[in-house]
Amino acid sequence: MGIRAKSKLKSILDEKGISIRKCAEMSGVNFETVRKMYNDESKQYQRDTLGALCKALGCEINDLLEIIEEPNEK
């Protein structure tokens, strides 16, 4: 089993009715970075990005990310 961080940004934005573009504008984070995080395609998370998103969305880092186990790919 592999362990990784999974983005929960999609559920937060969907719940709040905020688009990816609006989130990028609110947080000052690049649109493509927000889009990748929304779709859980990010390979890494920059501290500044996480901080800006948390501040803009009024949430904590543990609201944005969760640790999950995935089956190992062969």
PDB file of N, H, CA, C and O in Angstrom:
ATOM      1  N   MET A   1       0.840  -1.193   0.000  1.00  0.00           N
ATOM      2  CA  MET A   1       0.000   0.000   0.000  1.00  0.00           C
ATOM      3  C   MET A   1       0.878   1.248   0.000  1.00  0.00           C
ATOM      4  O   MET A   1       1.862   1.330   0.736  1.00  0.00           O
ATOM      5  N   GLY A   2       0.512   2.207  -0.828  1.00  0.00           N
ATOM      6  H   GLY A   2      -0.287   2.140  -1.426  1.00  0.00           H
ATOM      7  CA  GLY A   2       1.187   3.488  -0.839  1.00  0.00           C
ATOM      8  C   GLY A   2       0.379   4.508  -0.057  1.00  0.00           C
ATOM      9  O   GLY A   2      -0.851   4.485  -0.081  1.00  0.00           O
ATOM     10  N   ILE A   3       1.063   5.390   0.626  1.00  0.00           N
ATOM     11  H   ILE A   3       2.063   5.408   0.645  1.00  0.00           H
ATOM     12  CA  ILE A   3       0.389   6.435   1.398  1.00  0.00           C
ATOM     13  C   ILE A   3       0.671   7.763   0.723  1.00  0.00           C
ATOM     14  O   ILE A   3       1.810   8.044   0.348  1.00  0.00           O
ATOM     15  N   ARG A   4      -0.359   8.580   0.566  1.00  0.00           N
ATOM     16  H   ARG A   4      -1.284   8.352   0.870  1.00  0.00           H
ATOM     17  CA  ARG A   4      -0.173   9.888  -0.066  1.00  0.00           C
ATOM     18  C   ARG A   4      -1.179  10.884   0.489  1.00  0.00           C
ATOM     19  O   ARG A   4      -2.166  10.515   1.126  1.00  0.00           O
ATOM     20  N   ALA A   5      -0.900  12.152   0.231  1.00  0.00           N
ATOM     21  H   ALA A   5      -0.098  12.452  -0.286  1.00  0.00           H
ATOM     22  CA  ALA A   5      -1.829  13.230   0.585  1.00  0.00           C
ATOM     23  C   ALA A   5      -2.824  13.393  -0.562  1.00  0.00           C
ATOM     24  O   ALA A   5      -2.429  13.449  -1.727  1.00  0.00           O
ATOM     25  N   LYS A   6      -4.098  13.469  -0.237  1.00  0.00           N
ATOM     26  H   LYS A   6      -4.418  13.424   0.709  1.00  0.00           H
ATOM     27  CA  LYS A   6      -5.167  13.662  -1.219  1.00  0.00           C
ATOM     28  C   LYS A   6      -5.807  15.016  -0.994  1.00  0.00           C
ATOM     29  O   LYS A   6      -6.107  15.390   0.140  1.00  0.00           O
ATOM     30  N   SER A   7      -6.015  15.749  -2.072  1.00  0.00           N
ATOM     31  H   SER A   7      -5.771  15.446  -2.994  1.00  0.00           H
ATOM     32  CA  SER A   7      -6.642  17.070  -1.986  1.00  0.00           C
ATOM     33  C   SER A   7      -8.150  16.937  -1.781  1.00  0.00           C
ATOM     34  O   SER A   7      -8.812  16.121  -2.422  1.00  0.00           O
ATOM     35  N   LYS A   8      -8.670  17.753  -0.879  1.00  0.00           N
ATOM     36  H   LYS A   8      -8.132  18.416  -0.358  1.00  0.00           H
ATOM     37  CA  LYS A   8     -10.115  17.822  -0.656  1.00  0.00           C
ATOM     38  C   LYS A   8     -10.671  19.168  -1.131  1.00  0.00           C
ATOM     39  O   LYS A   8     -11.777  19.558  -0.756  1.00  0.00           O
ATOM     40  N   LEU A   9      -9.889  19.878  -1.966  1.00  0.00           N
ATOM     41  H   LEU A   9      -8.991  19.561  -2.271  1.00  0.00           H
ATOM     42  CA  LEU A   9     -10.304  21.202  -2.428  1.00  0.00           C
ATOM     43  C   LEU A   9     -11.615  21.144  -3.208  1.00  0.00           C
ATOM     44  O   LEU A   9     -12.444  22.044  -3.078  1.00  0.00           O
ATOM     45  N   LYS A  10     -11.816  20.105  -4.012  1.00  0.00           N
ATOM     46  H   LYS A  10     -11.142  19.374  -4.118  1.00  0.00           H
ATOM     47  CA  LYS A  10     -13.043  19.990  -4.802  1.00  0.00           C
ATOM     48  C   LYS A  10     -14.275  20.010  -3.892  1.00  0.00           C
ATOM     49  O   LYS A  10     -15.223  20.747  -4.161  1.00  0.00           O
ATOM     50  N   SER A  11     -14.274  19.226  -2.840  1.00  0.00           N
ATOM     51  H   SER A  11     -13.503  18.628  -2.621  1.00  0.00           H
ATOM     52  CA  SER A  11     -15.444  19.185  -1.955  1.00  0.00           C
ATOM     53  C   SER A  11     -15.653  20.526  -1.248  1.00  0.00           C
ATOM     54  O   SER A  11     -16.793  20.937  -1.031  1.00  0.00           O
ATOM     55  N   ILE A  12     -14.568  21.208  -0.889  1.00  0.00           N
ATOM     56  H   ILE A  12     -13.642  20.875  -1.065  1.00  0.00           H
ATOM     57  CA  ILE A  12     -14.700  22.515  -0.233  1.00  0.00           C
ATOM     58  C   ILE A  12     -15.311  23.535  -1.192  1.00  0.00           C
ATOM     59  O   ILE A  12     -16.264  24.232  -0.843  1.00  0.00           O
ATOM     60  N   LEU A  13     -14.756  23.618  -2.400  1.00  0.00           N
ATOM     61  H   LEU A  13     -13.982  23.052  -2.683  1.00  0.00           H
ATOM     62  CA  LEU A  13     -15.265  24.602  -3.364  1.00  0.00           C
ATOM     63  C   LEU A  13     -16.698  24.276  -3.787  1.00  0.00           C
ATOM     64  O   LEU A  13     -17.528  25.177  -3.905  1.00  0.00           O
ATOM     65  N   ASP A  14     -16.993  23.000  -4.015  1.00  0.00           N
ATOM     66  H   ASP A  14     -16.319  22.267  -3.919  1.00  0.00           H
ATOM     67  CA  ASP A  14     -18.347  22.607  -4.397  1.00  0.00           C
ATOM     68  C   ASP A  14     -19.345  22.951  -3.296  1.00  0.00           C
ATOM     69  O   ASP A  14     -20.439  23.442  -3.572  1.00  0.00           O
ATOM     70  N   GLU A  15     -18.963  22.692  -2.053  1.00  0.00           N
ATOM     71  H   GLU A  15     -18.074  22.293  -1.829  1.00  0.00           H
ATOM     72  CA  GLU A  15     -19.834  22.986  -0.907  1.00  0.00           C
ATOM     73  C   GLU A  15     -20.107  24.485  -0.773  1.00  0.00           C
ATOM     74  O   GLU A  15     -21.215  24.897  -0.429  1.00  0.00           O
ATOM     75  N   LYS A  16     -19.081  25.292  -1.049  1.00  0.00           N
ATOM     76  H   LYS A  16     -18.181  24.957  -1.328  1.00  0.00           H
ATOM     77  CA  LYS A  16     -19.214  26.745  -0.913  1.00  0.00           C
ATOM     78  C   LYS A  16     -19.727  27.414  -2.189  1.00  0.00           C
ATOM     79  O   LYS A  16     -20.012  28.612  -2.194  1.00  0.00           O
ATOM     80  N   GLY A  17     -19.845  26.637  -3.272  1.00  0.00           N
ATOM     81  H   GLY A  17     -19.614  25.664  -3.268  1.00  0.00           H
ATOM     82  CA  GLY A  17     -20.312  27.201  -4.541  1.00  0.00           C
ATOM     83  C   GLY A  17     -19.304  28.150  -5.174  1.00  0.00           C
ATOM     84  O   GLY A  17     -19.680  29.143  -5.797  1.00  0.00           O
ATOM     85  N   ILE A  18     -18.019  27.837  -5.012  1.00  0.00           N
ATOM     86  H   ILE A  18     -17.714  27.030  -4.506  1.00  0.00           H
ATOM     87  CA  ILE A  18     -16.946  28.674  -5.535  1.00  0.00           C
ATOM     88  C   ILE A  18     -16.291  27.956  -6.716  1.00  0.00           C
ATOM     89  O   ILE A  18     -15.959  26.774  -6.619  1.00  0.00           O
ATOM     90  N   SER A  19     -16.109  28.658  -7.813  1.00  0.00           N
ATOM     91  H   SER A  19     -16.379  29.617  -7.891  1.00  0.00           H
ATOM     92  CA  SER A  19     -15.453  28.070  -8.984  1.00  0.00           C
ATOM     93  C   SER A  19     -13.940  28.052  -8.782  1.00  0.00           C
ATOM     94  O   SER A  19     -13.407  28.734  -7.906  1.00  0.00           O
ATOM     95  N   ILE A  20     -13.265  27.265  -9.603  1.00  0.00           N
ATOM     96  H   ILE A  20     -13.698  26.712 -10.315  1.00  0.00           H
ATOM     97  CA  ILE A  20     -11.807  27.220  -9.571  1.00  0.00           C
ATOM     98  C   ILE A  20     -11.248  28.609  -9.854  1.00  0.00           C
ATOM     99  O   ILE A  20     -10.341  29.069  -9.161  1.00  0.00           O
ATOM    100  N   ARG A  21     -11.783  29.270 -10.860  1.00  0.00           N
ATOM    101  H   ARG A  21     -12.520  28.896 -11.423  1.00  0.00           H
ATOM    102  CA  ARG A  21     -11.310  30.606 -11.239  1.00  0.00           C
ATOM    103  C   ARG A  21     -11.506  31.598 -10.082  1.00  0.00           C
ATOM    104  O   ARG A  21     -10.605  32.382  -9.783  1.00  0.00           O
ATOM    105  N   LYS A  22     -12.664  31.567  -9.439  1.00  0.00           N
ATOM    106  H   LYS A  22     -13.396  30.930  -9.682  1.00  0.00           H
ATOM    107  CA  LYS A  22     -12.950  32.472  -8.320  1.00  0.00           C
ATOM    108  C   LYS A  22     -12.001  32.188  -7.154  1.00  0.00           C
ATOM    109  O   LYS A  22     -11.520  33.114  -6.502  1.00  0.00           O
ATOM    110  N   CYS A  23     -11.737  30.917  -6.895  1.00  0.00           N
ATOM    111  H   CYS A  23     -12.128  30.164  -7.424  1.00  0.00           H
ATOM    112  CA  CYS A  23     -10.806  30.539  -5.829  1.00  0.00           C
ATOM    113  C   CYS A  23      -9.412  31.087  -6.120  1.00  0.00           C
ATOM    114  O   CYS A  23      -8.738  31.597  -5.225  1.00  0.00           O
ATOM    115  N   ALA A  24      -8.988  30.976  -7.374  1.00  0.00           N
ATOM    116  H   ALA A  24      -9.536  30.561  -8.100  1.00  0.00           H
ATOM    117  CA  ALA A  24      -7.679  31.502  -7.766  1.00  0.00           C
ATOM    118  C   ALA A  24      -7.633  33.013  -7.548  1.00  0.00           C
ATOM    119  O   ALA A  24      -6.637  33.535  -7.048  1.00  0.00           O
ATOM    120  N   GLU A  25      -8.695  33.714  -7.917  1.00  0.00           N
ATOM    121  H   GLU A  25      -9.504  33.290  -8.324  1.00  0.00           H
ATOM    122  CA  GLU A  25      -8.746  35.168  -7.725  1.00  0.00           C
ATOM    123  C   GLU A  25      -8.729  35.530  -6.244  1.00  0.00           C
ATOM    124  O   GLU A  25      -8.012  36.443  -5.833  1.00  0.00           O
ATOM    125  N   MET A  26      -9.518  34.814  -5.444  1.00  0.00           N
ATOM    126  H   MET A  26     -10.100  34.073  -5.778  1.00  0.00           H
ATOM    127  CA  MET A  26      -9.614  35.100  -4.009  1.00  0.00           C
ATOM    128  C   MET A  26      -8.287  34.883  -3.285  1.00  0.00           C
ATOM    129  O   MET A  26      -7.925  35.639  -2.384  1.00  0.00           O
ATOM    130  N   SER A  27      -7.571  33.839  -3.696  1.00  0.00           N
ATOM    131  H   SER A  27      -7.865  33.225  -4.428  1.00  0.00           H
ATOM    132  CA  SER A  27      -6.367  33.436  -2.973  1.00  0.00           C
ATOM    133  C   SER A  27      -5.078  34.015  -3.561  1.00  0.00           C
ATOM    134  O   SER A  27      -4.053  34.065  -2.882  1.00  0.00           O
ATOM    135  N   GLY A  28      -5.131  34.452  -4.822  1.00  0.00           N
ATOM    136  H   GLY A  28      -5.964  34.412  -5.374  1.00  0.00           H
ATOM    137  CA  GLY A  28      -3.924  34.922  -5.486  1.00  0.00           C
ATOM    138  C   GLY A  28      -3.055  33.772  -5.978  1.00  0.00           C
ATOM    139  O   GLY A  28      -1.908  33.978  -6.373  1.00  0.00           O
ATOM    140  N   VAL A  29      -3.606  32.557  -5.953  1.00  0.00           N
ATOM    141  H   VAL A  29      -4.538  32.389  -5.632  1.00  0.00           H
ATOM    142  CA  VAL A  29      -2.891  31.373  -6.420  1.00  0.00           C
ATOM    143  C   VAL A  29      -3.167  31.204  -7.913  1.00  0.00           C
ATOM    144  O   VAL A  29      -4.288  31.428  -8.371  1.00  0.00           O
ATOM    145  N   ASN A  30      -2.153  30.811  -8.662  1.00  0.00           N
ATOM    146  H   ASN A  30      -1.242  30.629  -8.291  1.00  0.00           H
ATOM    147  CA  ASN A  30      -2.269  30.588 -10.099  1.00  0.00           C
ATOM    148  C   ASN A  30      -3.433  29.643 -10.413  1.00  0.00           C
ATOM    149  O   ASN A  30      -3.617  28.633  -9.734  1.00  0.00           O
ATOM    150  N   PHE A  31      -4.218  29.975 -11.446  1.00  0.00           N
ATOM    151  H   PHE A  31      -4.069  30.796 -11.997  1.00  0.00           H
ATOM    152  CA  PHE A  31      -5.391  29.179 -11.825  1.00  0.00           C
ATOM    153  C   PHE A  31      -5.032  27.712 -12.048  1.00  0.00           C
ATOM    154  O   PHE A  31      -5.729  26.819 -11.565  1.00  0.00           O
ATOM    155  N   GLU A  32      -3.955  27.464 -12.775  1.00  0.00           N
ATOM    156  H   GLU A  32      -3.389  28.189 -13.168  1.00  0.00           H
ATOM    157  CA  GLU A  32      -3.574  26.077 -13.094  1.00  0.00           C
ATOM    158  C   GLU A  32      -3.212  25.296 -11.837  1.00  0.00           C
ATOM    159  O   GLU A  32      -3.493  24.101 -11.751  1.00  0.00           O
ATOM    160  N   THR A  33      -2.598  25.947 -10.872  1.00  0.00           N
ATOM    161  H   THR A  33      -2.369  26.918 -10.941  1.00  0.00           H
ATOM    162  CA  THR A  33      -2.266  25.308  -9.603  1.00  0.00           C
ATOM    163  C   THR A  33      -3.542  24.916  -8.861  1.00  0.00           C
ATOM    164  O   THR A  33      -3.643  23.811  -8.330  1.00  0.00           O
ATOM    165  N   VAL A  34      -4.513  25.827  -8.828  1.00  0.00           N
ATOM    166  H   VAL A  34      -4.431  26.726  -9.259  1.00  0.00           H
ATOM    167  CA  VAL A  34      -5.786  25.538  -8.164  1.00  0.00           C
ATOM    168  C   VAL A  34      -6.516  24.424  -8.910  1.00  0.00           C
ATOM    169  O   VAL A  34      -7.090  23.534  -8.283  1.00  0.00           O
ATOM    170  N   ARG A  35      -6.497  24.463 -10.241  1.00  0.00           N
ATOM    171  H   ARG A  35      -6.030  25.186 -10.751  1.00  0.00           H
ATOM    172  CA  ARG A  35      -7.178  23.434 -11.036  1.00  0.00           C
ATOM    173  C   ARG A  35      -6.589  22.047 -10.758  1.00  0.00           C
ATOM    174  O   ARG A  35      -7.322  21.071 -10.600  1.00  0.00           O
ATOM    175  N   LYS A  36      -5.262  21.976 -10.700  1.00  0.00           N
ATOM    176  H   LYS A  36      -4.667  22.769 -10.828  1.00  0.00           H
ATOM    177  CA  LYS A  36      -4.615  20.687 -10.424  1.00  0.00           C
ATOM    178  C   LYS A  36      -4.965  20.183  -9.030  1.00  0.00           C
ATOM    179  O   LYS A  36      -5.205  18.991  -8.834  1.00  0.00           O
ATOM    180  N   MET A  37      -4.992  21.091  -8.071  1.00  0.00           N
ATOM    181  H   MET A  37      -4.798  22.059  -8.231  1.00  0.00           H
ATOM    182  CA  MET A  37      -5.337  20.678  -6.718  1.00  0.00           C
ATOM    183  C   MET A  37      -6.806  20.265  -6.643  1.00  0.00           C
ATOM    184  O   MET A  37      -7.140  19.291  -5.968  1.00  0.00           O
ATOM    185  N   TYR A  38      -7.669  20.983  -7.318  1.00  0.00           N
ATOM    186  H   TYR A  38      -7.397  21.774  -7.866  1.00  0.00           H
ATOM    187  CA  TYR A  38      -9.101  20.667  -7.360  1.00  0.00           C
ATOM    188  C   TYR A  38      -9.316  19.253  -7.903  1.00  0.00           C
ATOM    189  O   TYR A  38     -10.142  18.500  -7.386  1.00  0.00           O
ATOM    190  N   ASN A  39      -8.570  18.905  -8.941  1.00  0.00           N
ATOM    191  H   ASN A  39      -7.899  19.517  -9.361  1.00  0.00           H
ATOM    192  CA  ASN A  39      -8.701  17.592  -9.575  1.00  0.00           C
ATOM    193  C   ASN A  39      -7.783  16.535  -8.956  1.00  0.00           C
ATOM    194  O   ASN A  39      -7.669  15.430  -9.487  1.00  0.00           O
ATOM    195  N   ASP A  40      -7.135  16.863  -7.850  1.00  0.00           N
ATOM    196  H   ASP A  40      -7.228  17.761  -7.419  1.00  0.00           H
ATOM    197  CA  ASP A  40      -6.222  15.972  -7.136  1.00  0.00           C
ATOM    198  C   ASP A  40      -5.133  15.444  -8.070  1.00  0.00           C
ATOM    199  O   ASP A  40      -4.812  14.256  -8.061  1.00  0.00           O
ATOM    200  N   GLU A  41      -4.572  16.352  -8.879  1.00  0.00           N
ATOM    201  H   GLU A  41      -4.834  17.317  -8.886  1.00  0.00           H
ATOM    202  CA  GLU A  41      -3.506  16.003  -9.813  1.00  0.00           C
ATOM    203  C   GLU A  41      -2.153  16.563  -9.386  1.00  0.00           C
ATOM    204  O   GLU A  41      -1.153  16.339 -10.069  1.00  0.00           O
ATOM    205  N   SER A  42      -2.104  17.284  -8.276  1.00  0.00           N
ATOM    206  H   SER A  42      -2.916  17.466  -7.721  1.00  0.00           H
ATOM    207  CA  SER A  42      -0.854  17.897  -7.818  1.00  0.00           C
ATOM    208  C   SER A  42       0.124  16.824  -7.356  1.00  0.00           C
ATOM    209  O   SER A  42      -0.255  15.869  -6.677  1.00  0.00           O
ATOM    210  N   LYS A  43       1.380  16.995  -7.733  1.00  0.00           N
ATOM    211  H   LYS A  43       1.687  17.770  -8.284  1.00  0.00           H
ATOM    212  CA  LYS A  43       2.438  16.076  -7.298  1.00  0.00           C
ATOM    213  C   LYS A  43       3.048  16.529  -5.976  1.00  0.00           C
ATOM    214  O   LYS A  43       3.576  15.720  -5.214  1.00  0.00           O
ATOM    215  N   GLN A  44       2.969  17.834  -5.715  1.00  0.00           N
ATOM    216  H   GLN A  44       2.539  18.491  -6.334  1.00  0.00           H
ATOM    217  CA  GLN A  44       3.480  18.393  -4.468  1.00  0.00           C
ATOM    218  C   GLN A  44       2.676  19.635  -4.126  1.00  0.00           C
ATOM    219  O   GLN A  44       1.995  20.204  -4.979  1.00  0.00           O
ATOM    220  N   TYR A  45       2.765  20.045  -2.874  1.00  0.00           N
ATOM    221  H   TYR A  45       3.319  19.583  -2.181  1.00  0.00           H
ATOM    222  CA  TYR A  45       2.007  21.201  -2.396  1.00  0.00           C
ATOM    223  C   TYR A  45       2.973  22.210  -1.807  1.00  0.00           C
ATOM    224  O   TYR A  45       3.714  21.896  -0.875  1.00  0.00           O
ATOM    225  N   GLN A  46       2.968  23.418  -2.344  1.00  0.00           N
ATOM    226  H   GLN A  46       2.366  23.674  -3.101  1.00  0.00           H
ATOM    227  CA  GLN A  46       3.818  24.485  -1.833  1.00  0.00           C
ATOM    228  C   GLN A  46       3.196  25.069  -0.564  1.00  0.00           C
ATOM    229  O   GLN A  46       1.978  25.226  -0.478  1.00  0.00           O
ATOM    230  N   ARG A  47       4.026  25.383   0.403  1.00  0.00           N
ATOM    231  H   ARG A  47       5.015  25.255   0.333  1.00  0.00           H
ATOM    232  CA  ARG A  47       3.531  25.946   1.670  1.00  0.00           C
ATOM    233  C   ARG A  47       2.782  27.251   1.445  1.00  0.00           C
ATOM    234  O   ARG A  47       1.740  27.485   2.058  1.00  0.00           O
ATOM    235  N   ASP A  48       3.310  28.108   0.563  1.00  0.00           N
ATOM    236  H   ASP A  48       4.156  27.918   0.065  1.00  0.00           H
ATOM    237  CA  ASP A  48       2.656  29.388   0.294  1.00  0.00           C
ATOM    238  C   ASP A  48       1.268  29.182  -0.317  1.00  0.00           C
ATOM    239  O   ASP A  48       0.328  29.907   0.006  1.00  0.00           O
ATOM    240  N   THR A  49       1.149  28.195  -1.195  1.00  0.00           N
ATOM    241  H   THR A  49       1.914  27.606  -1.458  1.00  0.00           H
ATOM    242  CA  THR A  49      -0.136  27.892  -1.828  1.00  0.00           C
ATOM    243  C   THR A  49      -1.144  27.430  -0.789  1.00  0.00           C
ATOM    244  O   THR A  49      -2.279  27.907  -0.765  1.00  0.00           O
ATOM    245  N   LEU A  50      -0.736  26.502   0.068  1.00  0.00           N
ATOM    246  H   LEU A  50       0.185  26.114   0.049  1.00  0.00           H
ATOM    247  CA  LEU A  50      -1.639  25.999   1.107  1.00  0.00           C
ATOM    248  C   LEU A  50      -2.067  27.131   2.037  1.00  0.00           C
ATOM    249  O   LEU A  50      -3.240  27.232   2.396  1.00  0.00           O
ATOM    250  N   GLY A  51      -1.134  27.967   2.420  1.00  0.00           N
ATOM    251  H   GLY A  51      -0.181  27.885   2.128  1.00  0.00           H
ATOM    252  CA  GLY A  51      -1.457  29.093   3.298  1.00  0.00           C
ATOM    253  C   GLY A  51      -2.434  30.062   2.663  1.00  0.00           C
ATOM    254  O   GLY A  51      -3.383  30.508   3.308  1.00  0.00           O
ATOM    255  N   ALA A  52      -2.203  30.393   1.391  1.00  0.00           N
ATOM    256  H   ALA A  52      -1.432  30.032   0.867  1.00  0.00           H
ATOM    257  CA  ALA A  52      -3.093  31.331   0.689  1.00  0.00           C
ATOM    258  C   ALA A  52      -4.492  30.753   0.531  1.00  0.00           C
ATOM    259  O   ALA A  52      -5.479  31.470   0.698  1.00  0.00           O
ATOM    260  N   LEU A  53      -4.588  29.465   0.210  1.00  0.00           N
ATOM    261  H   LEU A  53      -3.786  28.883   0.074  1.00  0.00           H
ATOM    262  CA  LEU A  53      -5.906  28.830   0.069  1.00  0.00           C
ATOM    263  C   LEU A  53      -6.638  28.770   1.408  1.00  0.00           C
ATOM    264  O   LEU A  53      -7.834  29.054   1.476  1.00  0.00           O
ATOM    265  N   CYS A  54      -5.930  28.406   2.462  1.00  0.00           N
ATOM    266  H   CYS A  54      -4.958  28.176   2.407  1.00  0.00           H
ATOM    267  CA  CYS A  54      -6.554  28.353   3.795  1.00  0.00           C
ATOM    268  C   CYS A  54      -7.082  29.722   4.205  1.00  0.00           C
ATOM    269  O   CYS A  54      -8.198  29.836   4.712  1.00  0.00           O
ATOM    270  N   LYS A  55      -6.286  30.752   3.985  1.00  0.00           N
ATOM    271  H   LYS A  55      -5.380  30.659   3.573  1.00  0.00           H
ATOM    272  CA  LYS A  55      -6.710  32.107   4.355  1.00  0.00           C
ATOM    273  C   LYS A  55      -7.925  32.535   3.546  1.00  0.00           C
ATOM    274  O   LYS A  55      -8.882  33.069   4.107  1.00  0.00           O
ATOM    275  N   ALA A  56      -7.902  32.309   2.233  1.00  0.00           N
ATOM    276  H   ALA A  56      -7.125  31.875   1.777  1.00  0.00           H
ATOM    277  CA  ALA A  56      -9.004  32.736   1.364  1.00  0.00           C
ATOM    278  C   ALA A  56     -10.291  31.969   1.654  1.00  0.00           C
ATOM    279  O   ALA A  56     -11.383  32.530   1.562  1.00  0.00           O
ATOM    280  N   LEU A  57     -10.167  30.688   2.004  1.00  0.00           N
ATOM    281  H   LEU A  57      -9.280  30.232   2.079  1.00  0.00           H
ATOM    282  CA  LEU A  57     -11.352  29.842   2.203  1.00  0.00           C
ATOM    283  C   LEU A  57     -11.764  29.733   3.664  1.00  0.00           C
ATOM    284  O   LEU A  57     -12.789  29.129   3.978  1.00  0.00           O
ATOM    285  N   GLY A  58     -10.975  30.313   4.555  1.00  0.00           N
ATOM    286  H   GLY A  58     -10.142  30.805   4.300  1.00  0.00           H
ATOM    287  CA  GLY A  58     -11.305  30.255   5.983  1.00  0.00           C
ATOM    288  C   GLY A  58     -11.269  28.836   6.520  1.00  0.00           C
ATOM    289  O   GLY A  58     -12.167  28.418   7.252  1.00  0.00           O
ATOM    290  N   CYS A  59     -10.227  28.098   6.155  1.00  0.00           N
ATOM    291  H   CYS A  59      -9.498  28.438   5.560  1.00  0.00           H
ATOM    292  CA  CYS A  59     -10.133  26.708   6.606  1.00  0.00           C
ATOM    293  C   CYS A  59      -8.720  26.408   7.087  1.00  0.00           C
ATOM    294  O   CYS A  59      -7.837  27.263   7.018  1.00  0.00           O
ATOM    295  N   GLU A  60      -8.515  25.205   7.569  1.00  0.00           N
ATOM    296  H   GLU A  60      -9.232  24.511   7.625  1.00  0.00           H
ATOM    297  CA  GLU A  60      -7.214  24.739   8.043  1.00  0.00           C
ATOM    298  C   GLU A  60      -6.618  23.787   7.006  1.00  0.00           C
ATOM    299  O   GLU A  60      -7.324  23.292   6.127  1.00  0.00           O
ATOM    300  N   ILE A  61      -5.323  23.537   7.118  1.00  0.00           N
ATOM    301  H   ILE A  61      -4.750  23.938   7.833  1.00  0.00           H
ATOM    302  CA  ILE A  61      -4.653  22.637   6.178  1.00  0.00           C
ATOM    303  C   ILE A  61      -5.298  21.252   6.190  1.00  0.00           C
ATOM    304  O   ILE A  61      -5.451  20.631   5.139  1.00  0.00           O
ATOM    305  N   ASN A  62      -5.676  20.766   7.372  1.00  0.00           N
ATOM    306  H   ASN A  62      -5.552  21.271   8.226  1.00  0.00           H
ATOM    307  CA  ASN A  62      -6.288  19.435   7.421  1.00  0.00           C
ATOM    308  C   ASN A  62      -7.672  19.408   6.766  1.00  0.00           C
ATOM    309  O   ASN A  62      -8.209  18.329   6.516  1.00  0.00           O
ATOM    310  N   ASP A  63      -8.251  20.568   6.487  1.00  0.00           N
ATOM    311  H   ASP A  63      -7.815  21.445   6.690  1.00  0.00           H
ATOM    312  CA  ASP A  63      -9.495  20.617   5.717  1.00  0.00           C
ATOM    313  C   ASP A  63      -9.185  20.434   4.223  1.00  0.00           C
ATOM    314  O   ASP A  63     -10.019  19.927   3.473  1.00  0.00           O
ATOM    315  N   LEU A  64      -7.987  20.846   3.797  1.00  0.00           N
ATOM    316  H   LEU A  64      -7.309  21.257   4.407  1.00  0.00           H
ATOM    317  CA  LEU A  64      -7.595  20.783   2.385  1.00  0.00           C
ATOM    318  C   LEU A  64      -6.993  19.443   1.979  1.00  0.00           C
ATOM    319  O   LEU A  64      -7.139  19.015   0.834  1.00  0.00           O
ATOM    320  N   LEU A  65      -6.314  18.781   2.916  1.00  0.00           N
ATOM    321  H   LEU A  65      -6.195  19.129   3.846  1.00  0.00           H
ATOM    322  CA  LEU A  65      -5.590  17.554   2.598  1.00  0.00           C
ATOM    323  C   LEU A  65      -5.937  16.450   3.573  1.00  0.00           C
ATOM    324  O   LEU A  65      -6.208  16.700   4.747  1.00  0.00           O
ATOM    325  N   GLU A  66      -5.925  15.216   3.070  1.00  0.00           N
ATOM    326  H   GLU A  66      -5.705  15.013   2.116  1.00  0.00           H
ATOM    327  CA  GLU A  66      -6.076  14.057   3.938  1.00  0.00           C
ATOM    328  C   GLU A  66      -5.067  12.998   3.494  1.00  0.00           C
ATOM    329  O   GLU A  66      -4.662  12.969   2.332  1.00  0.00           O
ATOM    330  N   ILE A  67      -4.674  12.148   4.404  1.00  0.00           N
ATOM    331  H   ILE A  67      -5.003  12.172   5.348  1.00  0.00           H
ATOM    332  CA  ILE A  67      -3.748  11.068   4.091  1.00  0.00           C
ATOM    333  C   ILE A  67      -4.575   9.826   3.760  1.00  0.00           C
ATOM    334  O   ILE A  67      -5.462   9.425   4.513  1.00  0.00           O
ATOM    335  N   ILE A  68      -4.251   9.228   2.602  1.00  0.00           N
ATOM    336  H   ILE A  68      -3.530   9.553   1.991  1.00  0.00           H
ATOM    337  CA  ILE A  68      -4.973   8.014   2.191  1.00  0.00           C
ATOM    338  C   ILE A  68      -3.970   6.934   1.824  1.00  0.00           C
ATOM    339  O   ILE A  68      -2.810   7.217   1.523  1.00  0.00           O
ATOM    340  N   GLU A  69      -4.432   5.697   1.856  1.00  0.00           N
ATOM    341  H   GLU A  69      -5.374   5.467   2.101  1.00  0.00           H
ATOM    342  CA  GLU A  69      -3.636   4.556   1.405  1.00  0.00           C
ATOM    343  C   GLU A  69      -4.151   4.103   0.064  1.00  0.00           C
ATOM    344  O   GLU A  69      -5.359   3.980  -0.142  1.00  0.00           O
ATOM    345  N   GLU A  70      -3.233   3.856  -0.849  1.00  0.00           N
ATOM    346  H   GLU A  70      -2.253   3.957  -0.681  1.00  0.00           H
ATOM    347  CA  GLU A  70      -3.592   3.363  -2.170  1.00  0.00           C
ATOM    348  C   GLU A  70      -2.883   2.050  -2.426  1.00  0.00           C
ATOM    349  O   GLU A  70      -1.786   1.826  -1.914  1.00  0.00           O
ATOM    350  N   PRO A  71      -3.492   1.186  -3.206  1.00  0.00           N
ATOM    351  CA  PRO A  71      -2.791  -0.051  -3.562  1.00  0.00           C
ATOM    352  C   PRO A  71      -1.554   0.262  -4.389  1.00  0.00           C
ATOM    353  O   PRO A  71      -1.562   1.196  -5.191  1.00  0.00           O
ATOM    354  N   ASN A  72      -0.504  -0.501  -4.201  1.00  0.00           N
ATOM    355  H   ASN A  72      -0.498  -1.259  -3.549  1.00  0.00           H
ATOM    356  CA  ASN A  72       0.719  -0.304  -4.993  1.00  0.00           C
ATOM    357  C   ASN A  72       0.448  -0.670  -6.431  1.00  0.00           C
ATOM    358  O   ASN A  72      -0.197  -1.679  -6.717  1.00  0.00           O
ATOM    359  N   GLU A  73       0.950   0.167  -7.351  1.00  0.00           N
ATOM    360  H   GLU A  73       1.474   0.987  -7.119  1.00  0.00           H
ATOM    361  CA  GLU A  73       0.816  -0.126  -8.768  1.00  0.00           C
ATOM    362  C   GLU A  73       1.980  -0.987  -9.212  1.00  0.00           C
ATOM    363  O   GLU A  73       3.109  -0.796  -8.760  1.00  0.00           O
ATOM    364  N   LYS A  74       1.709  -1.933 -10.093  1.00  0.00           N
ATOM    365  H   LYS A  74       0.791  -2.088 -10.460  1.00  0.00           H
ATOM    366  CA  LYS A  74       2.782  -2.813 -10.577  1.00  0.00           C
ATOM    367  C   LYS A  74       3.033  -2.567 -12.028  1.00  0.00           C
ATOM    368  O   LYS A  74       3.900  -3.208 -12.623  1.00  0.00           O
TER     369      LYS A  74
END
